[in-house]
Amino acid sequence: MPRTKKNDEEKTEELTGEELEKAAKAESLSSDIEEKKRKILEKVKKLSAKVETTTTEDLKEQVKIKKRTDMLVPLEEYVKNAIYLGTRVVTPDMKPFIYRRRADGLAIFNTDLVDEKLKEAIDFMSKFEASEIILVCKRQSGWKVAEMMGQITGIRTFTKKYPAGILTNTNLGNFFENELTILMDSWLDRNALEDTLKVRKKILMVCDTNNNSRGADKVIIGNNKNGRSLGLIMYLLTRGFCKAKGIDMKDMPDIEWWTEEEEEAPGFETEKSAEAGAEFGV
């Protein structure tokens, strides 16, 4: 009976010591294997001549360029305005969006995800009419841009104080019904959050690394602690909403106005210290 390939393999597996060494050497020196290798290499050489060589690094660079081209604003705007910069505290809700931590312990958002979440937010809020939306921003560094966003879009805006109960208490003279509440910080704007949850309306929430996204139907990830970052977020929301609704933007300030540096409230990190040695996900 002729020997089969399987029988040869079983026999080889049983070899030990010198016999195994000889068999291994013979395998390496086999003219049959060398011939097969030669033919394979010839085929590879022919195929290589037909296929344009692209390195892994080239592919990575192409992906980066495409991503940056598709961004709502150039990557430099996200970096310059520190939208990627989080806090030292990271909640479980925000952990999936973190790129890394700096040496000083501050968490860094992935800028690709920041951009994607802003795109999703624009699509989401554009499903509603301006008369159905309220914007709440209790943080002082966001007051000016929040009021401008309301002025341009027609969205009702609450900055210095949100009157608790206006969405839930029908006996109040200023009671009204909305469909979407936009919150800049769930900790500071918690009264508006609780009211919206009670009436079961939609919530779009800006979440920093220390925020929980409880109750949010859609989140925007990013730094909600300084005016430049908040300004960039509201600039993009305003521009996107106006484009979707066909609202005239001729009187809309340029991006520099929205992100101009203002004096930070006591206790908050200044812009210069925020940018020092920063790294970001791309």
C-alpha positions in Angstrom: 0.0 0.0 0.0 1.4 3.4 -0.9 2.4 5.8 1.9 0.0 8.6 2.4 0.8 12.2 3.5 -1.0 11.6 6.7 1.0 8.5 7.5 4.2 10.4 6.8 3.1 13.2 9.2 2.3 10.7 11.9 5.6 9.0 11.5 7.4 12.4 11.8 5.6 13.3 14.9 6.9 10.0 16.5 10.5 10.8 15.8 12.8 11.9 18.6 16.4 12.9 19.2 18.8 12.5 16.2 16.1 11.0 14.0 13.9 14.1 14.5 16.9 16.4 13.8 17.7 14.6 10.6 14.1 14.7 9.5 13.9 18.4 10.2 17.1 19.0 8.3 16.0 16.9 5.4 12.7 18.9 5.3 14.6 22.1 5.0 17.0 20.8 2.3 14.3 19.1 0.3 14.6 20.1 -3.4 10.9 19.6 -3.7 10.2 22.4 -1.1 12.8 24.6 -2.6 11.1 24.2 -6.0 7.8 25.2 -4.6 9.2 28.2 -2.8 10.9 29.3 -6.1 7.6 29.1 -8.0 5.7 31.0 -5.2 8.3 33.7 -5.2 8.0 34.1 -8.9 4.2 34.5 -8.6 4.7 37.1 -5.8 7.1 39.0 -7.9 4.7 39.1 -10.9 1.8 40.2 -8.7 3.9 42.9 -7.0 4.6 44.5 -10.3 0.9 44.9 -10.9 -0.1 46.2 -7.4 0.8 49.7 -6.2 2.6 49.3 -2.8 0.9 51.2 0.1 2.5 51.1 3.5 0.6 50.9 6.8 1.8 54.4 7.6 0.5 55.7 4.3 -2.9 54.2 5.1 -3.0 55.7 8.5 -2.1 59.1 7.2 -4.8 58.8 4.5 -7.4 58.0 7.1 -6.4 60.9 9.3 -6.6 63.3 6.4 -10.0 62.1 5.4 -11.2 62.4 9.0 -9.9 65.9 9.3 -11.5 66.9 6.0 -14.8 65.7 7.2 -14.7 67.5 10.5 -17.1 70.4 11.3 -14.1 72.7 11.8 -10.4 72.2 11.3 -8.8 70.1 14.0 -6.8 73.1 15.1 -10.0 74.8 16.3 -10.8 72.0 18.6 -7.3 72.0 20.0 -6.9 75.8 20.3 -10.2 76.1 22.2 -9.4 73.2 24.5 -12.6 71.3 23.8 -10.7 68.1 24.2 -9.6 68.9 27.8 -11.5 67.1 30.6 -11.1 67.0 34.4 -9.3 64.7 36.8 -12.6 62.9 37.5 -13.9 60.5 34.9 -17.4 59.0 35.4 -18.3 55.6 34.0 -20.5 57.2 31.4 -17.6 59.2 30.0 -14.9 56.6 30.2 -15.5 55.2 26.6 -14.7 58.6 25.2 -11.4 59.2 26.9 -8.2 59.0 24.8 -5.6 59.3 27.6 -4.6 61.1 30.7 -2.0 63.9 30.9 0.9 63.7 33.3 -1.0 66.0 35.7 -4.0 63.6 35.7 -6.4 65.6 33.5 -8.4 63.3 31.1 -8.3 64.0 27.4 -11.2 63.4 25.1 -10.7 61.8 21.7 -11.2 64.6 19.2 -12.7 62.3 16.5 -15.4 61.4 19.0 -16.0 65.0 20.0 -16.6 65.8 16.3 -18.9 62.8 15.7 -21.0 63.6 18.8 -21.4 67.2 17.7 -22.6 66.1 14.2 -25.1 63.7 15.9 -26.3 66.6 18.1 -26.9 68.9 15.2 -28.9 66.3 13.4 -30.9 65.5 16.6 -31.8 69.1 17.5 -32.7 69.9 13.8 -35.6 67.5 14.1 -37.3 70.2 16.4 -38.5 73.7 15.7 -36.9 76.6 17.5 -40.2 77.2 19.4 -40.0 73.7 20.9 -36.5 74.0 22.3 -35.0 75.7 25.4 -31.3 76.2 26.1 -30.0 76.4 29.7 -26.6 77.6 30.6 -26.0 78.6 34.2 -22.2 78.8 33.8 -21.2 82.4 33.5 -18.5 81.9 30.9 -21.3 80.7 28.5 -23.9 83.4 29.0 -22.8 85.7 26.1 -22.7 82.9 23.5 -25.9 81.2 24.8 -27.8 84.5 24.4 -26.4 85.0 20.9 -27.4 81.4 20.0 -31.0 82.2 21.2 -31.0 85.5 19.3 -30.0 83.9 16.0 -32.0 80.7 16.1 -35.1 81.8 18.0 -34.5 79.2 20.7 -35.7 80.3 24.2 -32.6 80.7 26.4 -32.0 80.7 30.2 -28.6 81.8 31.5 -28.3 83.4 34.9 -31.2 81.6 36.4 -33.6 78.9 35.3 -37.0 79.4 36.9 -37.8 76.0 38.4 -41.2 74.7 37.6 -41.9 76.5 34.4 -42.1 73.2 32.5 -44.0 71.3 35.2 -46.3 73.7 37.1 -49.3 74.7 35.1 -50.3 77.3 37.7 -47.3 79.4 37.0 -47.9 82.5 34.8 -44.7 81.7 32.7 -45.5 78.0 32.3 -44.9 76.6 28.8 -44.4 73.2 27.1 -41.2 72.3 25.2 -40.1 69.2 23.4 -36.3 69.5 23.8 -34.0 70.9 26.5 -30.4 71.6 25.8 -28.1 71.6 28.9 -24.6 72.8 29.1 -23.8 71.1 32.4 -26.0 68.6 34.2 -24.5 69.6 37.6 -25.2 73.3 37.3 -28.4 73.0 35.2 -29.9 70.2 37.3 -33.2 72.0 38.0 -33.9 72.2 34.3 -32.8 68.5 34.0 -35.2 67.4 36.7 -38.1 69.4 35.3 -37.5 67.9 31.8 -37.3 64.4 33.1 -40.6 64.9 35.0 -42.5 65.9 31.8 -40.6 63.2 29.8 -39.3 65.5 27.1 -36.1 65.0 25.1 -32.7 66.1 26.5 -29.5 67.1 24.6 -26.6 67.4 27.1 -23.0 68.6 27.0 -21.0 66.2 29.1 -17.5 66.8 30.5 -15.5 63.9 31.9 -17.0 64.5 35.3 -20.6 64.5 34.1 -23.2 61.7 34.2 -25.4 61.4 31.2 -28.4 60.3 33.1 -31.6 61.1 31.3 -29.9 62.3 28.1 -31.3 61.3 24.8 -28.1 62.6 23.0 -24.8 63.8 24.4 -22.1 66.2 23.2 -18.8 65.3 24.8 -16.3 68.1 25.6 -15.0 70.7 28.0 -17.9 72.6 29.5 -15.8 74.5 32.0 -14.5 77.5 30.0 -15.9 80.1 27.7 -13.9 79.3 24.6 -14.9 75.6 24.5 -18.6 76.5 25.2 -18.4 79.1 22.5 -17.2 76.7 20.0 -19.9 74.2 20.9 -22.6 76.8 20.6 -21.2 78.2 17.4 -21.3 74.8 15.8 -24.8 74.1 17.1 -26.1 77.5 15.9 -24.5 77.1 12.5 -25.7 73.6 12.0 -29.3 74.4 13.1 -29.5 77.4 10.9 -28.3 75.5 7.9 -30.8 72.7 8.5 -33.7 75.1 9.0 -32.7 77.6 6.3 -32.3 80.5 8.8 -30.4 83.5 7.5 -26.9 83.7 9.0 -25.8 87.0 7.6 -25.7 88.7 11.0 -24.1 85.7 12.7 -20.6 86.6 14.2 -17.6 84.6 13.0 -16.0 81.9 15.0 -13.5 84.3 16.6 -16.3 86.2 18.3 -17.7 83.0 19.8 -14.3 81.8 21.1 -12.6 85.0 22.1 -10.8 84.7 25.4 -12.4 86.2 28.4 -11.4 86.4 32.0 -12.0 83.0 33.7 -14.1 82.8 36.8 -12.0 82.1 40.0 -11.2 78.5 40.5 -11.1 77.5 36.9 -8.0 76.6 34.9 -6.8 79.4 32.6 -6.5 78.7 28.9 -2.7 79.0 28.9 -2.4 76.3 31.6 -5.0 74.2 29.8 -3.0 74.1 26.6 0.4 73.6 28.1 1.8 70.2 27.0 -1.6 69.0 25.8 -2.0 65.9 23.7 -5.2 64.7 22.0 -6.7 61.8 20.2 -6.9 62.0 16.4 
